[in-house]
Amino acid sequence: MSRMHILVIGGGGREHAIANAFAQSPKVDRVTVAPGNDGIALQFDTITLSTDQDVLQFCLRQKVDMVFIGPELPIEQGLSDFLRKEGIACIGASKAAGRIETSKVFAKDLMSRYRIPTASYVIACEYEQALDALGLFSYPLVIKADGLAAGKGVFVVQSSEVAQEVLSKLFVDKSLGISGQSVIIEEYMEGWEVSLFIITDGENFTSTVFSQDHKQLLDGDKGSNTGGMGAYAPVDEAEAYRDEINNNIVIPILKAMRAESCHFEGILYCGLMITDQGVKVVEFNCRLGDPETQAVLPLLKTDLVDICQAILTGQVNKLHLEWDQGCCISVVLASQGYPNQYVTGIPIFIDEPLESKIYFAGVRKIDESLVTNGGRVLNLVARGSDLKQARCTVYNEIGSKVKFGGMTYRRDIGMRCNTLIRTRTK
């Protein structure tokens, strides 16, 4: 049996981790990442494919056996639908199913109709309507732009003055363009967050170990919301809630999407809040999360090809995921100024050998040397027999073996106290 050629769509740390997972498979001969980045190119073939037609022609010329879509934007633009129509095996939600992430209004209304637990909310499509809706909530509250905003569309606000300022930027200044033309105003949920990836063929599902993202820029969950500053897995405290999550959230949302004629096939990201009223949905994403993927995939023993084949053939019910023991932590090293304006072109210094692994995100090569080329520059990822050991490894190498000018990172990834609100049994 000939070995496979896999095309991974995307260019960040998540896609580097996905490509690396495929490369571990004895069934895979070649992995190409499009567009990738100059750091990923040190390990894998990379290519720029600007249009859907470019992707299709590359698949046909290079005999690609399967396409795996990493980010949400190609899903919103319909790449998976296009490739499947052309007979190319593709892991990625359809455009219709992808609305569970690409439109927060769609997602909240879906949860409301099918009684899936989430924060109470109001939808506002105009500035004055949004201002009026503020009076329905106490502070803090959350304002979310409806469309995709690269991790910059969620605002936790502490006062009426700040809320009005956020709404003015969205509706009047149009700071997020069409993504902010409609907003969700919702209650602020007290509790602790956890992430879970659901692998599904639309009917059957299985799920991964739990992981926990750290979205705020600064230690202690302070500062601006970002695309994620690091993650770790597994989150043992969340296991007591797995049955509740399956019964109250996963099974109902997959059933709801079937009922709405937008079957979800692929990997569904569940962002969850453990509250004293039970588990509630913070958000759904239509793909693997970043940076959780970088902490989850290194623990996966099951062949990623087998997982994808189960999705494609409707046999997820026969899938049994196996995981390595121990923990994995991923720390994002970001440019100074992120998530706002930042300087690029800063030289990156890496002193080999490393115990940790690097998944590159915002980098490029100048004169054979890597320099920064984005807000989130790279992920330093370490495994250990427990979280303490993994943390020790990764933080010992940050600044000593991996560094660049203005490097910004959190020093407390994996240190949250995830207190169980209610006593549960597994």
C-alpha positions as CSV (number, residue, x, y, z in Angstrom):
1,M,0.0,0.0,0.0
2,S,1.4,3.4,-1.0
3,R,2.0,5.9,1.7
4,M,0.0,9.1,1.8
5,H,0.7,12.7,0.8
6,I,-1.1,15.1,3.3
7,L,-1.8,18.8,2.6
8,V,-2.3,20.9,5.7
9,I,-3.9,24.3,5.2
10,G,-2.7,27.1,7.4
11,G,0.5,28.8,8.5
12,G,0.7,29.0,12.3
13,G,1.8,27.0,15.3
14,R,-1.4,24.9,15.2
15,E,-0.6,23.8,11.6
16,H,3.0,23.0,12.6
17,A,1.7,20.7,15.3
18,I,-0.8,19.1,12.9
19,A,1.9,18.5,10.3
20,N,4.2,17.0,12.9
21,A,1.4,14.7,14.1
22,F,0.8,13.4,10.5
23,A,4.6,13.0,10.1
24,Q,4.6,10.5,13.0
25,S,2.2,8.2,11.0
26,P,3.8,5.2,9.3
27,K,1.0,5.7,6.7
28,V,2.3,9.1,5.6
29,D,5.2,9.7,3.2
30,R,4.9,13.4,2.7
31,V,3.4,16.4,4.4
32,T,3.0,19.8,2.7
33,V,1.8,22.9,4.5
34,A,0.1,25.8,2.7
35,P,1.2,28.5,3.1
36,G,3.2,27.5,6.3
37,N,6.0,29.8,7.3
38,D,9.8,29.9,7.2
39,G,10.0,28.1,10.5
40,I,7.7,25.3,9.4
41,A,9.7,25.1,6.2
42,L,12.7,23.9,8.2
43,Q,10.9,20.6,8.7
44,F,8.2,20.4,5.9
45,D,7.6,21.4,2.3
46,T,5.6,24.7,2.2
47,I,3.8,26.3,-0.7
48,T,1.6,29.4,-1.3
49,L,-1.8,28.5,-2.8
50,S,-3.8,31.6,-3.2
51,T,-7.1,30.3,-4.5
52,D,-9.3,27.2,-4.1
53,Q,-8.5,26.4,-7.7
54,D,-4.8,26.6,-6.8
55,V,-5.4,24.1,-3.9
56,L,-7.2,21.7,-6.3
57,Q,-4.6,21.8,-9.0
58,F,-1.8,21.2,-6.4
59,C,-3.8,18.2,-5.1
60,L,-4.2,16.8,-8.6
61,R,-0.6,17.4,-9.7
62,Q,1.1,16.2,-6.5
63,K,-1.3,13.3,-5.8
64,V,-2.5,14.6,-2.5
65,D,-4.5,11.9,-0.6
66,M,-6.1,14.2,2.0
67,V,-6.4,17.9,2.9
68,F,-6.6,19.0,6.5
69,I,-7.9,22.5,7.1
70,G,-6.4,24.2,10.2
71,P,-7.9,27.7,10.5
72,E,-11.5,28.9,10.3
73,L,-11.2,31.4,7.4
74,P,-10.9,28.8,4.6
75,I,-13.9,27.0,6.2
76,E,-15.9,30.2,6.1
77,Q,-14.9,30.7,2.5
78,G,-16.1,27.2,1.5
79,L,-12.8,25.4,0.8
80,S,-14.0,22.1,2.2
81,D,-17.2,22.1,0.2
82,F,-15.3,22.9,-3.0
83,L,-12.7,20.2,-2.5
84,R,-15.3,17.5,-1.6
85,K,-17.3,18.4,-4.7
86,E,-14.1,17.8,-6.7
87,G,-13.5,14.5,-5.1
88,I,-10.7,15.4,-2.8
89,A,-10.8,13.9,0.7
90,C,-10.9,16.8,3.2
91,I,-11.1,17.2,6.9
92,G,-12.9,20.5,7.6
93,A,-16.4,21.5,8.4
94,S,-18.7,22.7,5.6
95,K,-19.3,26.4,5.2
96,A,-22.9,25.9,6.5
97,A,-21.7,23.9,9.6
98,G,-18.8,26.4,10.1
99,R,-21.3,29.1,11.0
100,I,-21.2,27.7,14.5
101,E,-18.0,29.6,14.8
102,T,-18.1,32.2,12.0
103,S,-21.4,33.7,13.2
104,K,-21.9,34.0,17.0
105,V,-25.5,35.0,16.3
106,F,-26.1,31.7,14.6
107,A,-24.4,29.8,17.4
108,K,-26.3,31.5,20.2
109,D,-29.7,31.2,18.5
110,L,-29.0,27.6,17.8
111,M,-28.1,26.9,21.5
112,S,-31.2,28.8,22.6
113,R,-33.6,26.9,20.3
114,Y,-32.2,23.5,21.4
115,R,-31.8,24.4,25.1
116,I,-28.0,24.0,25.2
117,P,-26.7,25.7,28.3
118,T,-24.9,29.0,27.6
119,A,-24.8,32.6,29.0
120,S,-28.0,34.6,28.7
121,Y,-27.6,37.1,25.9
122,V,-29.1,39.8,23.6
123,I,-28.4,40.3,19.9
124,A,-28.0,43.9,18.7
125,C,-27.6,44.9,15.1
126,E,-27.5,48.7,15.6
127,Y,-25.6,51.0,17.9
128,E,-28.7,52.5,19.7
129,Q,-30.1,49.0,20.1
130,A,-26.9,47.8,21.7
131,L,-26.8,50.8,24.1
132,D,-30.3,50.0,25.2
133,A,-29.4,46.3,25.8
134,L,-26.7,47.2,28.2
135,G,-29.3,48.0,30.8
136,L,-30.4,44.4,30.9
137,F,-27.2,43.2,32.4
138,S,-25.1,43.8,35.4
139,Y,-21.3,44.3,35.3
140,P,-19.0,42.8,34.3
141,L,-20.6,41.8,31.0
142,V,-19.3,40.4,27.7
143,I,-19.5,42.0,24.3
144,K,-18.8,39.7,21.3
145,A,-18.6,40.7,17.6
146,D,-20.7,38.4,15.5
147,G,-18.1,37.5,12.8
148,L,-14.5,36.3,12.8
149,A,-12.1,38.7,14.4
150,A,-8.8,36.7,14.8
151,G,-9.3,36.5,18.5
152,K,-9.9,40.2,18.9
153,G,-13.7,40.2,18.9
154,V,-14.5,39.4,22.6
155,F,-14.5,42.2,25.2
156,V,-15.0,41.7,29.0
157,V,-16.1,45.1,30.3
158,Q,-16.4,46.3,33.9
159,S,-18.5,49.4,33.5
160,S,-21.1,51.2,31.4
161,E,-18.5,53.7,30.2
162,V,-16.2,51.0,28.9
163,A,-19.1,49.2,27.3
164,Q,-20.2,52.3,25.5
165,E,-16.7,52.9,24.3
166,V,-16.4,49.3,22.9
167,L,-19.8,49.6,21.1
168,S,-18.8,52.9,19.6
169,K,-15.6,51.4,18.2
170,L,-17.5,48.5,16.7
171,F,-20.6,50.3,15.3
172,V,-19.3,53.9,14.7
173,D,-15.6,53.4,14.0
174,K,-16.1,50.0,12.5
175,S,-12.9,48.8,14.1
176,L,-13.6,45.2,13.1
177,G,-15.4,45.9,9.8
178,I,-18.3,43.7,8.9
179,S,-17.4,41.3,11.7
180,G,-18.7,43.9,14.2
181,Q,-21.9,44.9,12.4
182,S,-23.9,42.8,14.8
183,V,-22.9,42.0,18.4
184,I,-23.8,39.7,21.2
185,I,-24.2,41.2,24.7
186,E,-24.2,38.5,27.3
187,E,-23.8,37.8,31.0
188,Y,-20.4,37.3,32.4
189,M,-20.1,33.7,33.6
190,E,-18.3,32.9,36.9
191,G,-16.2,29.7,36.9
192,W,-13.3,28.2,35.2
193,E,-12.8,27.5,31.5
194,V,-11.8,24.3,29.8
195,S,-11.5,23.2,26.1
196,L,-12.5,19.9,24.5
197,F,-12.2,18.7,20.9
198,I,-15.0,16.6,19.5
199,I,-14.2,14.3,16.7
200,T,-17.4,13.5,14.7
201,D,-18.7,12.2,11.5
202,G,-22.0,14.1,12.1
203,E,-23.7,11.2,13.8
204,N,-21.1,9.6,16.1
205,F,-18.5,11.3,18.1
206,T,-15.6,10.8,20.5
207,S,-13.5,13.4,22.3
208,T,-10.0,14.2,23.3
209,V,-8.4,14.9,26.7
210,F,-9.3,18.3,28.1
211,S,-7.0,21.3,27.7
212,Q,-7.0,24.8,29.1
213,D,-6.1,27.9,27.2
214,H,-4.9,31.2,28.8
215,K,-6.4,34.0,26.7
216,Q,-5.4,37.1,28.6
217,L,-2.0,38.6,27.8
218,L,-0.6,38.9,31.4
219,D,-0.1,36.7,34.4
220,G,-3.0,36.3,36.7
221,D,-5.5,36.5,33.7
222,K,-5.0,40.2,33.4
223,G,-4.6,42.4,30.3
224,S,-6.0,42.3,26.8
225,N,-7.7,39.2,25.4
226,T,-5.5,37.5,22.8
227,G,-5.6,34.6,20.5
228,G,-4.2,32.5,23.3
229,M,-0.9,32.8,25.3
230,G,-0.5,29.1,26.1
231,A,-2.3,25.9,27.1
232,Y,-1.7,22.6,28.8
233,A,-3.3,19.2,28.8
234,P,-4.8,17.1,30.3
235,V,-7.0,19.0,32.8
236,D,-7.8,16.3,35.3
237,E,-10.4,18.3,37.2
238,A,-12.6,18.5,34.2
239,E,-13.0,14.7,33.9
240,A,-15.8,14.7,36.5
241,Y,-17.9,16.8,34.1
242,R,-17.4,14.7,30.9
243,D,-20.7,12.9,31.0
244,E,-22.6,16.1,31.7
245,I,-20.8,17.7,28.7
246,N,-21.6,14.8,26.4
247,N,-25.3,14.6,27.5
248,N,-26.1,18.3,27.8
249,I,-23.9,19.9,25.1
250,V,-22.2,17.5,22.6
251,I,-25.1,15.2,21.8
252,P,-27.7,18.1,21.6
253,I,-25.5,20.3,19.4
254,L,-24.7,17.6,16.9
255,K,-28.5,16.7,16.8
256,A,-29.4,20.4,16.4
257,M,-27.0,20.7,13.4
258,R,-28.5,17.7,11.8
259,A,-32.0,19.1,12.3
260,E,-30.8,22.4,10.7
261,S,-29.5,20.5,7.7
262,C,-25.9,21.5,8.4
263,H,-24.3,18.2,9.7
264,F,-21.0,18.9,11.4
265,E,-18.3,16.6,10.2
266,G,-14.8,17.2,11.4
267,I,-13.4,18.5,14.6
268,L,-15.7,20.6,16.8
269,Y,-14.0,22.8,19.5
270,C,-16.0,23.3,22.6
271,G,-15.0,26.2,24.8
272,L,-16.7,25.5,28.2
273,M,-17.2,27.2,31.5
274,I,-17.6,25.2,34.7
275,T,-20.0,27.2,36.8
276,D,-22.0,26.5,40.0
277,Q,-25.1,26.0,37.7
278,G,-23.3,23.3,35.7
279,V,-21.2,23.4,32.5
280,K,-22.1,26.1,30.0
281,V,-20.8,26.8,26.5
282,V,-18.6,29.8,26.0
283,E,-18.1,29.3,22.3
284,F,-17.9,26.6,19.6
285,N,-15.2,26.6,16.9
286,C,-15.4,24.7,13.7
287,R,-11.8,23.4,13.9
288,L,-8.9,22.6,16.2
289,G,-8.1,25.4,18.6
290,D,-4.8,27.3,18.8
291,P,-2.9,27.0,21.2
292,E,-4.7,24.0,22.7
293,T,-3.8,21.8,19.7
294,Q,-0.1,22.3,20.4
295,A,-0.6,20.9,23.9
296,V,-3.0,18.1,23.0
297,L,-1.6,16.5,19.8
298,P,1.9,15.7,21.4
299,L,0.0,13.4,23.8
300,L,-2.0,11.5,21.1
301,K,-0.9,7.9,20.6
302,T,-3.7,7.1,18.0
303,D,-2.6,7.7,14.4
304,L,-4.0,11.0,13.2
305,V,-4.6,9.4,9.8
306,D,-6.9,6.8,11.4
307,I,-8.9,9.5,13.1
308,C,-9.3,11.4,9.8
309,Q,-10.3,8.2,8.0
310,A,-12.9,7.4,10.6
311,I,-14.4,10.9,10.0
312,L,-14.4,10.5,6.3
313,T,-16.0,7.0,6.3
314,G,-18.6,7.6,9.0
315,Q,-17.0,5.2,11.4
316,V,-16.1,7.4,14.4
317,N,-18.1,4.9,16.5
318,K,-15.3,2.4,16.0
319,L,-12.6,4.9,17.0
320,H,-10.9,4.5,20.4
321,L,-8.4,7.2,21.2
322,E,-5.2,6.4,23.1
323,W,-3.1,8.9,25.0
324,D,0.4,9.0,26.4
325,Q,0.7,9.4,30.2
326,G,1.9,12.6,31.6
327,C,1.3,16.3,30.7
328,C,2.1,18.7,27.9
329,I,2.4,22.5,28.1
330,S,2.6,25.0,25.3
331,V,3.8,28.6,26.0
332,V,3.4,31.3,23.4
333,L,6.3,33.7,22.9
334,A,4.8,36.9,21.5
335,S,6.1,40.2,20.1
336,Q,6.2,43.2,22.3
337,G,3.0,45.1,21.9
338,Y,0.9,42.1,20.9
339,P,-2.2,42.0,20.5
340,N,-2.0,45.6,19.4
341,Q,0.8,47.1,17.3
342,Y,4.1,45.3,17.4
343,V,7.5,45.5,15.6
344,T,8.6,42.6,13.4
345,G,12.0,41.7,12.0
346,I,13.6,41.0,15.4
347,P,16.2,38.2,15.3
348,I,15.3,34.9,17.0
349,F,18.0,33.1,18.9
350,I,17.7,29.3,19.4
351,D,20.4,27.4,21.2
352,E,20.1,23.7,20.3
353,P,19.7,21.1,21.6
354,L,16.3,21.7,23.2
355,E,14.3,19.4,25.5
356,S,11.2,21.4,24.3
357,K,9.8,21.4,20.8
358,I,9.2,24.5,18.8
359,Y,6.0,25.0,16.8
360,F,6.6,28.1,14.6
361,A,3.9,30.7,14.1
362,G,4.8,34.3,13.1
363,V,8.4,34.0,11.7
364,R,10.3,34.5,8.4
365,K,13.8,34.0,7.2
366,I,16.2,36.8,6.4
367,D,19.8,35.9,5.3
368,E,19.4,32.4,6.6
369,S,18.2,33.5,10.1
370,L,14.7,33.5,11.5
371,V,13.2,36.8,12.6
372,T,9.8,37.7,14.1
373,N,7.0,38.2,11.6
374,G,3.8,38.3,13.7
375,G,2.2,38.8,17.1
376,R,2.4,35.3,18.3
377,V,5.9,34.3,17.2
378,L,6.3,30.7,18.3
379,N,5.1,28.0,20.7
380,L,7.6,26.3,23.1
381,V,6.1,22.9,24.0
382,A,7.3,20.5,26.6
383,R,6.1,17.2,28.0
384,G,6.6,15.7,31.4
385,S,5.5,12.9,33.7
386,D,3.4,15.6,35.4
387,L,2.5,19.2,34.9
388,K,5.3,20.4,37.3
389,Q,8.0,18.6,35.3
390,A,6.6,19.9,31.9
391,R,6.5,23.5,33.3
392,C,10.0,23.2,34.6
393,T,11.3,22.1,31.3
394,V,9.6,24.7,29.2
395,Y,10.3,27.7,31.4
396,N,14.0,26.7,31.9
397,E,14.5,27.0,28.2
398,I,12.5,30.3,27.7
399,G,15.0,33.1,27.8
400,S,18.0,30.8,28.1
401,K,17.8,28.8,25.0
402,V,15.0,30.5,23.0
403,K,14.8,34.3,23.0
404,F,14.3,37.5,20.9
405,G,14.2,41.2,21.7
406,G,10.9,42.3,23.4
407,M,9.8,38.7,23.9
408,T,6.5,38.6,25.8
409,Y,5.1,35.6,27.5
410,R,3.1,34.4,30.5
411,R,4.9,32.8,33.4
412,D,1.9,31.1,34.9
413,I,0.6,28.8,32.2
414,G,-0.8,25.7,33.9
415,M,-1.0,27.3,37.4
416,R,-4.7,28.1,37.6
417,C,-6.7,26.7,40.5
418,N,-9.5,24.8,38.9
419,T,-11.7,24.3,41.9
420,L,-14.5,21.9,41.4
421,I,-17.7,24.0,42.0
422,R,-19.7,20.9,42.8
423,T,-18.7,17.5,44.0
424,R,-18.9,15.0,41.1
425,T,-18.2,11.4,40.6
426,K,-16.7,10.1,37.3
